[in-house]
Amino acid sequence: MAKNDPVYDIILVGATGYTGMLTAEHITQFLPTNIRWAIEGRSKGKLDRLATRLGRLSPDRTQPVAETVGISEDIALAQLVGKSKVCISVVSYWQVGEKVVEACIESGTDYVDATGDIYRLKGWIDKYQEQAMADGVTFIHACAAFTAPHDILTLLLVRELRSTASVQTRKVIISVVDLPKKPSGGTVESIIHGATYSRDTVVELQNPWILSPVAGTTTGSTEEDDQTDIFGMRSESGLGLLTDTSYSATQDRHIVHRTWGLLSDSDWGYGSRFRYREYSHAGSRISGIVKLLDVLLATFMLLFALFRTLAKRFVFPASFPFVDVVTESHDVLSDASGGLEMLFSDQRRHSLSIPVATAEGKPATVASLIDHLCRNTMKDTRKELFVLDDHL
């Protein structure tokens, strides 16, 4: 069906999974009540139960149509996603994710997913980018709890720094104060697959610019101001003691650097020397060492096939919304350059501060920081964010 005559505005593929159900509930509660949408899954019974729940959440809105199509049925899948303007894919990306990508390419349907697996994502970009751009199909990857907020927040902070201090950003440092303790099944699946990568693949993924269409001028990890001590810790002005144990740091850095590359020739460009770093907050050195030992133990256990099998079988879905991801992103560090360097005399670091507490006095979340920047410092940004195209 032609893109200018769609049946649906949105089709949610994989709606009966944990992330799918959260996404469906969000659409029901927050998107316009008149959107035409569909939920897809393998089990009609599960789809019907989900549809009933969604109807109770918002009985006055247009209810989704339940579509049952086997993901392995390539032609039927392409026909299904071709009915919609946008496809949101929350399937198991390792098992059937690429089939949904191919269906969107074939049908000309814009695509959004929540994948955080960089190796898998690189394969899709290498394979489908040129065709997607030629066909005008927009692909937005990693639109998920542990990546999208950091990516958007970085974009907004860079823009605010340019607006208030007229400098380009050299580095954004995010200290993750708290993260959900139980990852979802999809997150565990990605971690388990990552533990089986070959040595060559692991080395390749250490390049933080691997997803960027433009190569960065530095690798980041080798620079002196990024070094940590033997316990993986460092101190940062404004953020305190940090530990290099954030399990989302690697994927976030790849995604943020890709955004940097995609925007490098636009008015949204971050600056030629930009890089992103992410750490976990360490309340004390003992706390930092404990976090390091946790990471080392988990990494060691994932080397064993039996442990990976048990993790797949007994993982429980997380039970919290993404706004529980809290950051101290109020300090964005940037080298002042050119004439501005003279204005700052010998001070080579500029700090940007924004509120880190809500009106109720609770710690700010990524979502509230983004909302603050959109509402109070860049009133036109919220609209502009929705017209940015990321062609794969």
C-alpha positions as CSV (number, residue, x, y, z in Angstrom):
1,M,0.0,0.0,0.0
2,A,1.3,3.5,-0.8
3,K,2.8,5.5,1.9
4,N,0.4,8.4,1.3
5,D,-2.6,6.1,1.9
6,P,-1.8,4.2,5.1
7,V,-4.3,2.3,7.2
8,Y,-2.4,3.0,10.4
9,D,-0.2,5.8,11.8
10,I,1.8,3.4,14.0
11,I,2.1,-0.4,14.1
12,L,3.8,-1.9,17.2
13,V,5.5,-5.1,16.3
14,G,6.2,-7.4,19.2
15,A,3.6,-5.8,21.4
16,T,3.1,-8.7,23.8
17,G,6.6,-8.7,25.1
18,Y,7.6,-6.8,28.2
19,T,9.0,-3.7,26.3
20,G,6.1,-4.0,23.8
21,M,3.5,-3.8,26.6
22,L,5.2,-0.8,28.1
23,T,5.3,0.9,24.7
24,A,1.6,0.1,24.1
25,E,0.6,1.6,27.4
26,H,2.6,4.7,26.7
27,I,0.9,5.2,23.4
28,T,-2.4,4.7,25.0
29,Q,-1.8,7.2,27.8
30,F,0.2,9.9,26.1
31,L,-0.2,10.0,22.3
32,P,-3.1,11.8,20.6
33,T,-6.4,9.9,21.1
34,N,-7.2,9.9,17.4
35,I,-4.1,8.1,16.1
36,R,-4.8,4.9,14.1
37,W,-2.6,2.1,15.3
38,A,-2.2,-1.6,15.5
39,I,-0.5,-4.1,17.8
40,E,1.2,-7.1,16.4
41,G,2.2,-10.4,18.1
42,R,2.3,-14.1,17.6
43,S,-0.4,-15.0,20.1
44,K,-3.9,-13.8,19.4
45,G,-4.9,-14.6,23.0
46,K,-2.1,-12.4,24.4
47,L,-3.0,-9.6,21.9
48,D,-6.6,-9.7,22.9
49,R,-5.7,-9.5,26.6
50,L,-3.4,-6.6,25.9
51,A,-6.1,-4.8,23.9
52,T,-8.6,-5.2,26.7
53,R,-6.1,-3.7,29.2
54,L,-5.4,-0.8,26.9
55,G,-9.1,-0.2,26.5
56,R,-9.5,0.1,30.3
57,L,-6.6,2.5,30.5
58,S,-8.1,4.9,28.0
59,P,-11.6,4.0,26.9
60,D,-12.3,7.2,25.1
61,R,-9.4,6.9,22.5
62,T,-9.2,5.1,19.2
63,Q,-8.4,1.5,20.2
64,P,-5.6,-0.5,18.4
65,V,-6.3,-3.2,15.9
66,A,-4.8,-6.6,16.8
67,E,-2.7,-8.1,13.9
68,T,-1.3,-11.6,14.1
69,V,1.4,-12.3,11.5
70,G,4.3,-14.7,11.8
71,I,7.6,-12.8,11.8
72,S,9.1,-15.5,9.6
73,E,6.5,-14.8,6.9
74,D,8.5,-12.2,5.0
75,I,5.8,-11.3,2.4
76,A,3.0,-11.0,5.0
77,L,5.2,-9.0,7.3
78,A,6.2,-6.5,4.6
79,Q,2.5,-6.2,3.7
80,L,1.6,-5.6,7.3
81,V,4.2,-2.9,8.1
82,G,3.4,-1.4,4.7
83,K,-0.1,-0.5,6.1
84,S,1.5,2.0,8.5
85,K,3.4,5.3,8.4
86,V,5.7,4.2,11.2
87,C,6.7,0.8,12.6
88,I,7.9,0.5,16.2
89,S,9.9,-2.8,16.5
90,V,10.3,-4.2,20.0
91,V,10.9,-7.8,19.0
92,S,13.9,-10.0,19.9
93,Y,16.4,-8.3,17.7
94,W,18.8,-11.2,17.6
95,Q,16.2,-13.7,16.5
96,V,13.9,-11.7,14.1
97,G,14.9,-8.1,14.3
98,E,16.5,-8.0,10.8
99,K,13.3,-9.3,9.2
100,V,11.4,-6.3,10.5
101,V,14.2,-4.0,9.2
102,E,13.9,-5.6,5.8
103,A,10.1,-5.4,5.8
104,C,10.3,-1.7,6.4
105,I,12.9,-1.2,3.7
106,E,10.7,-3.1,1.2
107,S,7.5,-1.3,2.2
108,G,9.0,2.2,2.6
109,T,7.8,2.4,6.2
110,D,9.7,4.6,8.7
111,Y,11.2,2.5,11.6
112,V,12.0,2.9,15.3
113,D,13.5,0.3,17.6
114,A,15.0,-0.1,21.0
115,T,18.1,-2.2,20.2
116,G,21.3,-1.4,22.1
117,D,23.5,-4.1,20.6
118,I,26.2,-2.2,18.8
119,Y,27.6,-5.1,16.8
120,R,24.1,-6.0,15.5
121,L,23.3,-2.4,14.8
122,K,26.6,-1.9,12.8
123,G,25.6,-4.8,10.6
124,W,22.2,-3.3,9.8
125,I,23.8,0.1,9.1
126,D,26.4,-1.4,6.8
127,K,23.8,-3.5,5.0
128,Y,20.8,-1.2,4.7
129,Q,21.9,2.4,5.1
130,E,22.4,3.3,1.4
131,Q,19.1,1.7,0.4
132,A,17.2,3.4,3.2
133,M,18.6,6.8,2.3
134,A,17.9,6.3,-1.4
135,D,14.3,5.3,-0.7
136,G,13.8,8.1,1.9
137,V,13.0,5.7,4.7
138,T,13.9,7.0,8.2
139,F,15.4,4.6,10.7
140,I,15.8,5.6,14.4
141,H,17.7,3.1,16.4
142,A,18.4,2.6,20.1
143,C,15.3,4.6,21.2
144,A,15.3,2.9,24.6
145,A,15.6,3.6,28.3
146,F,19.4,3.3,28.6
147,T,20.3,5.2,25.4
148,A,17.8,7.6,24.0
149,P,17.6,9.9,27.1
150,H,21.4,10.2,27.2
151,D,21.5,10.9,23.5
152,I,18.8,13.6,23.6
153,L,20.1,15.1,26.8
154,T,23.6,15.4,25.2
155,L,22.1,17.2,22.2
156,L,20.2,19.6,24.3
157,L,23.1,20.4,26.6
158,V,25.5,21.0,23.7
159,R,23.0,23.4,22.2
160,E,22.4,25.2,25.5
161,L,26.2,25.5,26.1
162,R,26.5,27.1,22.6
163,S,23.6,29.4,23.4
164,T,24.8,30.6,26.8
165,A,28.6,30.6,26.3
166,S,29.1,30.6,22.5
167,V,31.5,27.7,22.7
168,Q,31.6,24.3,21.0
169,T,31.5,21.3,23.3
170,R,34.6,19.1,23.6
171,K,33.2,16.6,26.1
172,V,30.0,15.6,27.9
173,I,30.4,13.6,31.0
174,I,27.4,11.9,32.6
175,S,27.5,10.3,36.0
176,V,24.8,7.7,36.4
177,V,23.5,7.8,39.9
178,D,21.0,5.0,39.8
179,L,19.9,2.4,37.3
180,P,17.3,-0.4,37.5
181,K,18.8,-3.4,39.2
182,K,17.0,-6.0,37.0
183,P,17.5,-5.7,33.3
184,S,14.8,-6.7,30.9
185,G,14.9,-9.9,28.9
186,G,16.1,-8.1,25.8
187,T,18.9,-6.4,27.6
188,V,20.1,-9.7,29.1
189,E,19.9,-11.3,25.6
190,S,22.2,-8.6,24.3
191,I,24.6,-9.0,27.2
192,I,24.8,-12.7,26.7
193,H,25.4,-12.5,23.0
194,G,28.1,-9.9,23.7
195,A,29.9,-12.4,25.9
196,T,30.2,-14.8,22.9
197,Y,31.9,-12.3,20.5
198,S,35.2,-13.2,19.0
199,R,38.4,-11.3,20.1
200,D,38.5,-9.5,16.8
201,T,34.9,-8.3,17.3
202,V,35.6,-7.1,20.8
203,V,38.6,-5.1,19.5
204,E,36.6,-3.6,16.7
205,L,33.9,-2.5,19.2
206,Q,36.4,-0.6,21.3
207,N,36.4,2.0,18.6
208,P,33.9,4.6,19.9
209,W,33.3,6.0,16.4
210,I,32.3,2.7,14.8
211,L,28.7,3.8,14.1
212,S,29.5,7.4,13.1
213,P,29.6,8.3,9.5
214,V,32.4,10.7,10.4
215,A,35.6,9.5,12.2
216,G,36.4,11.3,15.4
217,T,39.7,12.9,15.9
218,T,40.4,11.1,19.2
219,T,39.6,7.6,20.6
220,G,38.7,9.2,24.0
221,S,39.9,6.2,26.1
222,T,43.6,7.0,25.5
223,E,43.5,10.6,26.5
224,E,45.1,11.6,29.7
225,D,42.0,13.3,31.1
226,D,39.9,10.2,30.6
227,Q,42.3,7.9,32.6
228,T,41.1,6.1,35.7
229,D,43.1,4.6,38.6
230,I,43.8,0.9,39.1
231,F,40.3,0.5,40.5
232,G,38.6,2.2,37.5
233,M,37.9,5.4,39.4
234,R,38.5,9.1,38.9
235,S,37.3,12.3,40.4
236,E,35.5,15.0,38.4
237,S,34.7,18.5,39.5
238,G,31.0,18.9,40.1
239,L,30.3,15.2,39.8
240,G,32.5,13.8,42.5
241,L,34.0,10.3,42.5
242,L,33.2,8.2,39.4
243,T,33.7,4.6,38.5
244,D,34.0,3.2,35.0
245,T,31.3,0.5,35.6
246,S,28.2,1.9,33.9
247,Y,27.0,-1.1,31.9
248,S,25.3,1.2,29.4
249,A,28.4,3.4,28.9
250,T,29.8,1.6,25.8
251,Q,26.5,1.5,23.8
252,D,25.6,5.0,24.8
253,R,29.0,6.3,23.7
254,H,28.6,4.7,20.3
255,I,25.1,6.0,19.8
256,V,25.9,9.6,21.0
257,H,29.0,9.6,18.7
258,R,26.8,8.5,15.8
259,T,24.5,11.4,16.5
260,W,27.5,13.7,16.6
261,G,28.6,12.4,13.2
262,L,25.1,12.6,11.6
263,L,24.8,16.3,12.8
264,S,28.4,17.3,12.1
265,D,27.6,19.3,8.9
266,S,24.4,20.8,10.3
267,D,23.5,23.8,12.5
268,W,23.2,21.2,15.3
269,G,26.9,20.2,15.2
270,Y,28.6,19.6,18.5
271,G,32.1,20.5,17.5
272,S,35.0,18.7,15.8
273,R,36.7,17.5,19.0
274,F,33.6,16.3,20.8
275,R,33.4,13.0,22.7
276,Y,31.1,11.5,25.2
277,R,32.0,9.7,28.5
278,E,29.7,8.0,31.0
279,Y,30.5,6.6,34.4
280,S,28.7,5.4,37.5
281,H,28.5,7.5,40.6
282,A,30.6,6.2,43.5
283,G,29.7,7.5,46.9
284,S,33.0,6.4,48.2
285,R,36.1,4.4,47.2
286,I,34.7,1.3,48.9
287,S,31.5,1.7,47.0
288,G,33.4,2.1,43.7
289,I,35.5,-1.0,44.4
290,V,32.3,-3.0,45.2
291,K,30.8,-1.9,41.8
292,L,34.0,-2.9,40.0
293,L,34.0,-6.4,41.6
294,D,30.3,-6.8,40.6
295,V,31.2,-6.1,37.0
296,L,34.2,-8.3,37.0
297,L,32.2,-11.2,38.6
298,A,29.4,-10.8,36.1
299,T,31.9,-10.7,33.2
300,F,33.6,-13.8,34.5
301,M,30.4,-15.8,34.9
302,L,29.2,-14.9,31.4
303,L,32.2,-16.8,30.0
304,F,30.5,-20.0,30.9
305,A,27.8,-21.4,28.6
306,L,25.8,-22.9,31.5
307,F,25.5,-19.6,33.3
308,R,24.4,-17.9,30.0
309,T,21.7,-20.6,29.6
310,L,20.5,-20.1,33.1
311,A,20.4,-16.3,32.7
312,K,18.2,-16.7,29.6
313,R,15.8,-19.0,31.4
314,F,15.4,-17.3,34.7
315,V,15.7,-13.6,33.9
316,F,12.7,-11.6,35.1
317,P,11.5,-8.5,33.3
318,A,12.3,-5.2,35.0
319,S,9.4,-3.5,36.7
320,F,10.1,0.2,36.5
321,P,9.8,3.0,34.0
322,F,12.8,4.6,32.3
323,V,12.5,7.8,34.4
324,D,14.2,5.8,37.2
325,V,17.4,6.3,35.2
326,V,18.9,9.3,37.1
327,T,21.9,11.3,36.0
328,E,23.9,14.2,37.3
329,S,24.3,15.8,33.9
330,H,24.3,19.3,35.2
331,D,28.0,19.7,34.6
332,V,28.9,19.6,30.9
333,L,32.6,20.2,30.4
334,S,33.9,22.0,27.3
335,D,37.2,23.3,26.2
336,A,36.9,27.0,25.3
337,S,38.5,27.6,22.0
338,G,39.7,30.4,19.8
339,G,39.0,33.9,21.0
340,L,36.8,32.7,23.8
341,E,39.8,31.0,25.3
342,M,41.3,34.5,25.8
343,L,38.1,35.6,27.5
344,F,38.4,32.8,30.0
345,S,42.1,33.6,30.5
346,D,43.9,30.4,31.6
347,Q,40.6,28.8,32.6
348,R,40.1,26.0,30.0
349,R,37.0,24.4,31.5
350,H,33.5,25.8,31.3
351,S,30.7,24.4,33.5
352,L,27.1,24.6,32.5
353,S,24.7,24.1,35.5
354,I,21.0,23.3,35.3
355,P,18.7,22.3,38.2
356,V,19.3,18.8,39.5
357,A,16.2,18.5,41.7
358,T,12.5,18.6,41.0
359,A,10.0,21.0,42.7
360,E,9.3,18.2,45.2
361,G,13.0,18.1,46.1
362,K,13.5,14.7,44.6
363,P,16.6,13.9,42.4
364,A,16.1,15.0,38.8
365,T,15.7,12.3,36.2
366,V,16.9,12.3,32.7
367,A,13.4,13.0,31.6
368,S,13.0,16.0,33.9
369,L,16.3,17.4,32.8
370,I,15.3,17.2,29.1
371,D,11.9,18.7,30.0
372,H,13.6,21.6,31.8
373,L,15.9,22.4,28.9
374,C,13.0,22.2,26.4
375,R,10.7,24.4,28.4
376,N,13.0,27.0,29.9
377,T,16.0,27.4,27.7
378,M,15.2,26.2,24.2
379,K,11.5,26.7,23.7
380,D,11.7,25.8,20.0
381,T,13.7,22.7,20.5
382,R,10.9,20.3,21.3
383,K,9.3,20.9,17.9
384,E,12.6,20.7,16.1
385,L,13.5,17.3,17.7
386,F,10.6,15.8,15.9
387,V,11.8,16.9,12.4
388,L,15.3,15.6,12.7
389,D,15.9,12.7,10.4
390,D,18.3,9.9,11.2
391,H,18.5,7.8,8.0
392,L,19.7,4.7,9.6
